[in-house]
């Protein structure tokens, strides 16, 4: 395992399973019973919770958090500052089967993995499921228990099964308040946003 530069403060708790080909960035903590597979790359100052799973070749940006028992299957790509809630799942098989049509146990050569891509600052709530292939936009918020089957725009708050957009949220994660003519304001930070043709952007 590559644990970053010399003198870095990577912390690996007892019982964590990190493949020697994984790369873990400076300041990251990997908690008990977490598994980080071969060729996975975890950025700096991340927190990989108890029992979390990071699949082979998964990429996780800096300052990201995987809460307890989150499952991130390859070939997922997570940006910087991403939050994955407890027991959330990022899938990787469009048509899952244990066996081939002939009843033979499938191997890695019998299917093609597809991934979930998550933009910077986005959050996936507890026990939510993101069904690959799907893209979650920057600073989006997927509510707890939601099942995401289509792409989620930047700054969207999506809920339900299947997930649908119900509000916009800002960088603080708080639902935005409309302020006329397609403008929105964050009640927590005062930051302003504008919606144009169903797309929200920062002003």
N, C-alpha and C positions, 0 to 999 in steps of 0.2 A: 504493500500500500504506500503510495506517495502521500505523505502528510504535509505537503507544502514546504516552505523554505525553512532553512535551519533556524532553530529557536522559536518556531511557531508554537502556538498554544492549542493545537488540536487535542480535544479530549475524547477518548473512547472509553465508555463505561464497561465494566465487566459483563461478559455475556454477549456483547455486540459482535457481529460477524461481518468483517470487512475484507473483501477479496484483496489480495496483494496487488492486483492490477487496477484497483479503484484509485481515484485521486480525490483527496479531501483537502479543502482549502483552509488556510490559517483561521484560527478562532472558531472553528466549527466544533460542535459537540454531537457525538453519536451516542444515544442512550441505550440502556440495557435491552437486549434481545432484538435490536434493530439489525437489519441485514442490508449491506450495500454490495451489489454484485460487481463482477468484473467489468472493467472499462467504464464504469459509471464515473461521472465527474460532479462533485459537489463543491460549490463555491465557498467563498470566505464568509465567516461569521454566520453560518447556518446552524439550525437546530434540527436534528433528526431524532424524533421522539421514540419512546419505548415501543418495540415491536413493529416499527415502520419498515417498509420494504422498498428498496430502490433497485430497479431491474438493471440488467446488463446494458451498458451504453447510455443510460439515462443521463441527461444534462440538467443540472440545477444551478441557477444563478446565485449571486451573492445575497446575503441577508434574507434568506428564505427559511420557512419553517414547515416541517412535516410533523404534525401532531401524532399522538400515539396511535399505532396500528393503521396509519395511512398506507395505502398500497399504490405505488407508482410504477407501472409496468412499462417496459421498453416498447417503442423508442420515444418515450415522452421527452419533451423539452420544456423546462420551466425557466422563466426569466428571473430577473432580480426582484427581491422583495415579495416573493409569492408565498401565500399561506395555504396549506392543505390541512383541512380540519381532521379531527379524530375519525378514524375508520372510513375516510373518504377513499374512493377507488378511481384510478385512471386506467381504463381498460386498454386492450391492444389487439383484440380479435373480432373482426366483423361478423364472422360466422362460426362461432365456437362449437367444436366437436372434440370429444376425446379420441374418437376413432375415425378412420377413413370410411368411405361408403362400403368397403369390403369387410369392415369390422376389425381392421388392424389398428393397433394403438398408434396414434399420430406421433411424429417426431418433429423436430424443428424444421425439417425440410418439407413438411407437408402443409405448411401454411405460411402466410406472409403477415408479419406484424405491422400494425398501423398504430400511430401514436396520437396522443393528446398534446397540443401545443398551448402553453399558457403565457400570456404577456406579462410584462413587468407590473408589479403591484396588485395583481389580481388575487382574489381569495375564493377558496372552495370550502363550503361549510361542512359541518360534521355529517358523516354518512351520505354525502352526495356522491353520485356516480357520473363520471364523464365518459360517454361511450364513444370510443375512437372509431374513425378519425374525426376529430372536432378541434376547433380553435377557440380558446377563451381570450377575449380581448384584454387590453391593458386596463388595470384598475377596475375590472368587472368584479361582481360579487354574485356567487352562486349560493343560494340559500341552503341551509341544512336540509338534507333529505331529497333535494332536487335530483332529477335525472336529465342530464344534458345530452341531447341527440343531434343538435344543430349548432352551428357557430354562434358565439355570443359576442356582441359588439363591445368595443371599449366603453367603460363606465356604465354598463348595463347591470341592473339588478334583476336576476332571473329566479323564479320559484316554480315549484310544482313538478308534476310528472305527466307529460314531458315538460321540461323547463320552458318558461315563456317570460319575456321581459314585462315587468310591472312598473318599474321606476328607473330613473337614472341615479347613480351615486357618484360622489366626488372622490378625490384621493383619500379623504378621511373615512370613507366607507359609509357615510351618513347620506340618506336619501336627499336629493336636491329639491329645492323649492322653485316652482316656476316664477319667473319675474317678467313675463310679457314678451311678445315678439320672438319666441323661441329661445329666450334667455333663461338661465337657471342659476341659482346661487346656493352655495353650501351654507347651511345654518350654523355650522360649527366653525368654519375657517373664514367665511366671507368670499372664498374663491368663486369666480364666475365662469360659466360655461355657456355654450350656444349650440343649439340643435339645428342642423341643416340636412334636410332630406333623410331623416331618420338616423343621422350620425351625430354624436355629441363630441365636441372638442372644447379644449380649454381656451379661454379668451386671453 
